Amino acid sequence: MREEHVLLSLLATAAVALVFHARASSVARIRARDASLKAAYDAIRSAASTDWPQSQGICAKCVRDAQGRLHPPEFVDGCGPIGVYSMIASTGARAYGGQAACDANLQTLRWCAAAFEDFVCALCNGLDAQTARLLREGCWIANEKSWHTCVTIYHEHPCMLSADECVHWQPIDEVSASTLAAALRARLATMSVPMLSLDSLVICKDGALIAGFVDDVHGSFSKLRDATASVGHRVIGGILTSRPKRLIHVTLGRVLECPPLGGTQREHIENTVRQFNMQVLPERVRSRVATLSLTSASLARDTTWWMTQFDEISTFPFASQAHCTL
């Protein structure tokens, strides 16, 4: 009996050691993941300096109105990018997150958006009136109802793909979307609500104005991204034409075009970008704790690029809440 008692004691000690080791490994992975994200935001921040904005590739995919202003294109064929998004103020997000949670998330992002409005104002303050007007006209500001963080894209629109990528593209019709929604509903019903923390406000070299976040201590968003990608591969099959998603961010606007500038005005633009990226915006982030509580995720399709207009097919609240088809 004594030997059995000793053996049981040793087994219990080993089990406890394994638990502590697993927890330590998990903490190490989370810290490494957050450090990687922070490094990515720093690299993006540092890259935006000369010849800003370098938005030619983005502008080439946009369309101009009668006044010559750039707008994101509509996907009139019904084959716009489709994927899983955590919406901030959509119909589905309001239905499951509740008004209080939705308002808290909106307050966070409005505070972020105000910082970028200050940036655009600072740009314009160093320009003559005509040039400042043209720069303002070259800005695209995301509507609050379209605010989102992208979890997983399954297929882009063919116009966004290279010839080699188009070989793997396949349409996702209503029947396929319904099957995908059912699989996502079953998988996401067991997942935790991600609580994101604001890490960075970044002016990107292509003109994008983003709020960059890091995951919670449980890695809930990373698990959500892995789970939705796995469901897509299993249900859709084939090679998905999505771009790899590494960042956890919300795009609040873009400076698409900057008018031709002389030496002094060009220097002002570059100095302002550098000052905001390296000093003003980091100080703003440090001034308060800002979070996003993602209470649901939606299977949605772009009808106008950047989710300017979108079809929210189904919304999936996390944990034990019910599924909603909108």
C-alpha positions as CSV (number, residue, x, y, z in Angstrom):
1,M,0.0,0.0,0.0
2,R,2.8,2.3,0.8
3,E,4.4,1.8,-2.6
4,E,1.1,2.5,-4.3
5,H,0.7,5.7,-2.2
6,V,4.2,6.8,-3.3
7,L,3.5,6.0,-6.9
8,L,0.2,7.9,-6.9
9,S,2.0,10.8,-5.2
10,L,4.7,10.8,-7.9
11,L,2.1,10.6,-10.7
12,A,0.2,13.6,-9.2
13,T,3.4,15.6,-8.9
14,A,4.2,14.8,-12.6
15,A,0.7,15.8,-13.6
16,V,1.0,19.1,-11.9
17,A,4.4,19.7,-13.5
18,L,2.9,19.0,-16.9
19,V,0.1,21.5,-16.3
20,F,2.5,24.2,-15.2
21,H,4.7,23.4,-18.2
22,A,1.8,23.6,-20.6
23,R,0.7,26.9,-19.1
24,A,4.2,28.3,-19.3
25,S,4.5,27.2,-22.9
26,S,1.1,28.8,-23.7
27,V,2.2,32.1,-22.0
28,A,5.5,32.0,-24.0
29,R,3.6,31.5,-27.3
30,I,1.2,34.4,-26.5
31,R,4.1,36.7,-25.7
32,A,5.9,35.7,-28.9
33,R,2.8,36.2,-30.9
34,D,2.2,39.7,-29.4
35,A,5.8,40.6,-29.9
36,S,5.6,39.6,-33.6
37,L,2.5,41.7,-34.1
38,K,4.0,44.7,-32.4
39,A,7.1,44.3,-34.5
40,A,4.9,44.2,-37.6
41,Y,3.2,47.4,-36.7
42,D,6.6,49.1,-36.0
43,A,7.8,47.9,-39.4
44,I,4.8,49.3,-41.2
45,R,5.1,52.6,-39.3
46,S,8.8,52.9,-40.2
47,A,8.2,52.2,-43.9
48,A,5.9,55.2,-44.4
49,S,8.2,58.1,-45.1
50,T,9.3,59.2,-48.5
51,D,7.0,59.5,-51.5
52,W,4.0,59.0,-49.3
53,P,1.4,57.8,-50.1
54,Q,2.6,55.0,-52.4
55,S,-0.9,54.0,-53.3
56,Q,-0.6,53.4,-57.1
57,G,-1.5,49.7,-56.8
58,I,-4.6,50.5,-54.7
59,C,-5.7,53.4,-57.0
60,A,-5.4,51.2,-60.0
61,K,-8.2,49.0,-58.6
62,C,-10.5,52.0,-57.8
63,V,-12.9,53.8,-60.1
64,R,-13.3,57.6,-60.7
65,D,-16.6,59.4,-60.6
66,A,-17.7,62.3,-62.9
67,Q,-15.7,64.7,-60.8
68,G,-12.5,62.6,-60.9
69,R,-12.7,61.4,-57.3
70,L,-11.6,57.8,-56.5
71,H,-14.0,55.3,-55.1
72,P,-13.7,51.5,-54.3
73,P,-15.2,49.4,-57.0
74,E,-18.6,47.6,-56.9
75,F,-18.7,43.9,-57.5
76,V,-21.8,43.9,-59.7
77,D,-21.4,40.2,-60.7
78,G,-22.2,39.1,-57.1
79,C,-18.8,37.5,-56.7
80,G,-17.2,40.0,-54.4
81,P,-14.7,38.8,-51.7
82,I,-16.3,36.5,-49.2
83,G,-15.1,35.6,-45.7
84,V,-15.5,35.9,-42.0
85,Y,-15.4,39.3,-40.4
86,S,-15.9,40.6,-36.9
87,M,-18.2,43.6,-37.6
88,I,-18.4,46.5,-35.2
89,A,-21.7,48.1,-35.8
90,S,-23.5,46.0,-38.4
91,T,-27.0,44.6,-38.0
92,G,-25.6,41.3,-36.8
93,A,-23.2,42.8,-34.3
94,R,-25.9,44.9,-32.8
95,A,-28.3,41.9,-32.6
96,Y,-25.8,39.8,-30.5
97,G,-23.4,42.2,-28.9
98,G,-26.1,44.4,-27.4
99,Q,-26.2,48.2,-27.5
100,A,-23.8,48.7,-24.6
101,A,-21.1,46.6,-26.1
102,C,-21.6,48.0,-29.5
103,D,-21.4,51.6,-28.2
104,A,-18.2,50.8,-26.3
105,N,-16.6,49.4,-29.4
106,L,-17.7,52.4,-31.4
107,Q,-16.4,54.8,-28.8
108,T,-13.0,53.1,-29.1
109,L,-12.8,53.4,-32.8
110,R,-14.2,56.9,-33.0
111,W,-11.4,57.9,-30.7
112,C,-9.0,56.3,-33.1
113,A,-10.6,57.9,-36.1
114,A,-10.4,61.3,-34.5
115,A,-6.6,60.9,-34.3
116,F,-6.4,60.3,-38.0
117,E,-8.7,63.3,-38.7
118,D,-6.1,65.4,-36.7
119,F,-3.4,63.9,-39.0
120,V,-5.3,64.9,-42.2
121,C,-5.8,68.4,-40.7
122,A,-2.1,68.7,-40.0
123,L,-1.3,67.7,-43.6
124,C,-3.7,70.3,-44.9
125,N,-2.4,73.1,-42.6
126,G,0.9,73.2,-44.4
127,L,-0.6,73.4,-47.9
128,D,-2.2,76.1,-49.9
129,A,-6.0,76.1,-50.0
130,Q,-6.3,74.5,-53.5
131,T,-3.8,71.7,-52.7
132,A,-5.5,71.0,-49.4
133,R,-8.8,70.7,-51.1
134,L,-7.4,68.2,-53.6
135,L,-5.8,66.2,-50.8
136,R,-9.1,66.1,-48.9
137,E,-10.9,64.9,-52.1
138,G,-8.3,62.1,-52.3
139,C,-9.3,60.7,-48.9
140,W,-11.6,57.8,-48.4
141,I,-13.2,57.5,-44.9
142,A,-14.8,54.3,-43.8
143,N,-18.4,54.4,-42.8
144,E,-19.0,53.3,-39.2
145,K,-21.4,50.5,-40.3
146,S,-18.6,49.0,-42.4
147,W,-16.0,49.0,-39.6
148,H,-14.6,45.5,-39.1
149,T,-11.6,43.4,-38.5
150,C,-11.0,40.7,-41.0
151,V,-10.8,37.2,-39.6
152,T,-10.5,35.0,-42.8
153,I,-11.1,35.6,-46.5
154,Y,-12.0,32.5,-48.5
155,H,-12.0,33.9,-52.0
156,E,-11.2,37.3,-53.4
157,H,-12.9,38.7,-56.5
158,P,-11.2,37.6,-59.7
159,C,-10.3,41.2,-60.6
160,M,-8.0,41.3,-57.5
161,L,-6.1,38.1,-58.5
162,S,-3.2,37.4,-60.8
163,A,-3.7,35.0,-63.8
164,D,-2.1,32.2,-61.8
165,E,-4.4,32.8,-58.8
166,C,-7.5,32.9,-60.9
167,V,-7.0,29.3,-61.9
168,H,-7.9,28.4,-58.3
169,W,-10.8,30.8,-57.9
170,Q,-14.2,29.3,-57.5
171,P,-17.6,30.9,-57.0
172,I,-19.4,30.5,-53.7
173,D,-23.1,30.5,-54.5
174,E,-26.1,30.6,-52.1
175,V,-26.1,26.9,-51.5
176,S,-22.4,26.8,-50.8
177,A,-22.7,29.8,-48.5
178,S,-25.5,28.1,-46.6
179,T,-23.4,25.0,-46.1
180,L,-20.4,27.1,-45.0
181,A,-22.6,29.1,-42.6
182,A,-23.9,25.9,-40.9
183,A,-20.4,24.6,-40.4
184,L,-19.2,27.9,-39.0
185,R,-22.2,28.1,-36.7
186,A,-21.3,24.7,-35.2
187,R,-17.6,25.5,-34.8
188,L,-17.9,29.1,-33.5
189,A,-20.6,28.3,-30.9
190,T,-17.9,26.8,-28.6
191,M,-15.4,29.7,-28.9
192,S,-14.6,32.5,-26.5
193,V,-15.3,36.2,-27.1
194,P,-11.9,37.8,-28.2
195,M,-11.0,40.9,-26.2
196,L,-8.5,42.9,-28.3
197,S,-6.2,45.6,-27.0
198,L,-5.2,48.6,-29.0
199,D,-1.4,48.5,-29.7
200,S,-0.9,51.0,-32.5
201,L,-2.4,53.7,-34.7
202,V,-0.5,53.5,-37.9
203,I,-0.2,55.5,-41.1
204,C,0.8,53.0,-43.8
205,K,3.0,53.7,-46.8
206,D,0.0,53.0,-49.1
207,G,-2.1,55.6,-47.4
208,A,-4.1,53.3,-45.2
209,L,-5.0,54.6,-41.7
210,I,-5.3,51.6,-39.4
211,A,-5.9,50.8,-35.7
212,G,-3.7,47.8,-34.9
213,F,-4.6,45.4,-32.0
214,V,-3.1,42.5,-30.2
215,D,-5.0,39.4,-29.0
216,D,-6.1,38.6,-25.5
217,V,-4.2,36.4,-23.1
218,H,-6.1,33.3,-24.2
219,G,-5.3,33.8,-27.9
220,S,-9.0,33.9,-28.7
221,F,-8.7,35.8,-31.9
222,S,-5.9,33.6,-33.2
223,K,-8.0,30.5,-32.4
224,L,-11.0,32.1,-34.2
225,R,-8.8,32.8,-37.3
226,D,-7.5,29.2,-37.3
227,A,-11.0,27.7,-36.8
228,T,-12.6,29.7,-39.6
229,A,-9.8,29.0,-42.0
230,S,-10.0,25.2,-41.2
231,V,-13.8,25.2,-41.8
232,G,-13.3,27.0,-45.1
233,H,-10.7,24.5,-46.3
234,R,-13.0,21.6,-45.3
235,V,-16.2,22.9,-46.7
236,I,-15.1,24.8,-49.8
237,G,-12.2,22.6,-50.8
238,G,-9.5,23.3,-53.3
239,I,-7.0,26.2,-53.0
240,L,-8.5,29.3,-51.4
241,T,-7.5,32.6,-53.1
242,S,-7.3,34.7,-49.9
243,R,-4.3,36.7,-48.9
244,P,-2.5,35.6,-45.7
245,K,-3.9,37.5,-42.7
246,R,-1.4,38.3,-40.0
247,L,-2.5,41.7,-38.6
248,I,-5.5,42.3,-36.3
249,H,-6.6,45.7,-37.5
250,V,-9.4,48.0,-38.4
251,T,-8.9,50.2,-41.5
252,L,-10.6,53.6,-40.7
253,G,-9.7,55.4,-43.8
254,R,-7.2,55.9,-46.7
255,V,-5.4,58.8,-48.3
256,L,-5.6,57.5,-51.8
257,E,-4.1,60.5,-53.7
258,C,-1.9,63.4,-52.8
259,P,-1.7,66.2,-55.4
260,P,1.6,67.1,-57.0
261,L,3.7,69.0,-54.5
262,G,6.7,71.3,-54.6
263,G,9.7,70.9,-52.5
264,T,8.5,72.7,-49.3
265,Q,5.0,71.2,-49.4
266,R,6.4,67.7,-50.1
267,E,8.8,68.1,-47.2
268,H,5.9,69.2,-45.0
269,I,3.9,66.1,-45.9
270,E,6.8,63.7,-45.2
271,N,7.6,65.4,-41.9
272,T,4.0,65.3,-40.8
273,V,3.7,61.6,-41.6
274,R,6.9,60.9,-39.7
275,Q,5.9,63.1,-36.7
276,F,2.5,61.4,-36.3
277,N,3.8,57.9,-36.9
278,M,6.7,58.2,-34.5
279,Q,5.4,60.6,-31.9
280,V,1.8,61.9,-32.0
281,L,0.0,58.6,-32.5
282,P,2.1,56.5,-30.2
283,E,1.6,59.1,-27.4
284,R,-2.2,59.0,-28.1
285,V,-2.2,55.2,-27.7
286,R,-0.3,55.3,-24.5
287,S,-2.7,57.9,-23.1
288,R,-5.5,55.4,-22.4
289,V,-6.4,51.7,-22.4
290,A,-8.6,51.0,-25.5
291,T,-10.2,47.6,-26.3
292,L,-12.6,45.9,-28.6
293,S,-14.9,43.1,-27.4
294,L,-15.8,41.0,-30.4
295,T,-19.0,39.4,-29.5
296,S,-19.8,37.9,-32.9
297,A,-18.4,37.1,-36.3
298,S,-20.2,37.3,-39.6
299,L,-20.0,35.4,-42.9
300,A,-20.2,38.3,-45.3
301,R,-19.5,39.3,-48.9
302,D,-18.3,42.6,-50.2
303,T,-20.6,44.2,-52.7
304,T,-18.4,47.3,-52.8
305,W,-14.7,46.9,-51.9
306,W,-13.4,47.5,-48.4
307,M,-16.8,46.4,-47.1
308,T,-18.1,49.9,-48.0
309,Q,-21.3,47.9,-48.9
310,F,-21.7,44.3,-48.0
311,D,-24.1,41.4,-47.7
312,E,-24.0,40.1,-44.1
313,I,-25.1,36.5,-44.8
314,S,-25.0,35.0,-41.3
315,T,-23.9,36.1,-37.9
316,F,-22.4,33.8,-35.3
317,P,-22.3,34.8,-31.7
318,F,-19.7,33.1,-29.6
319,A,-20.2,30.7,-26.7
320,S,-23.9,29.6,-26.1
321,Q,-25.8,32.3,-27.9
322,A,-28.0,31.4,-30.9
323,H,-27.3,31.8,-34.6
324,C,-28.8,34.5,-36.7
325,T,-29.5,34.6,-40.5
326,L,-30.1,38.1,-41.6
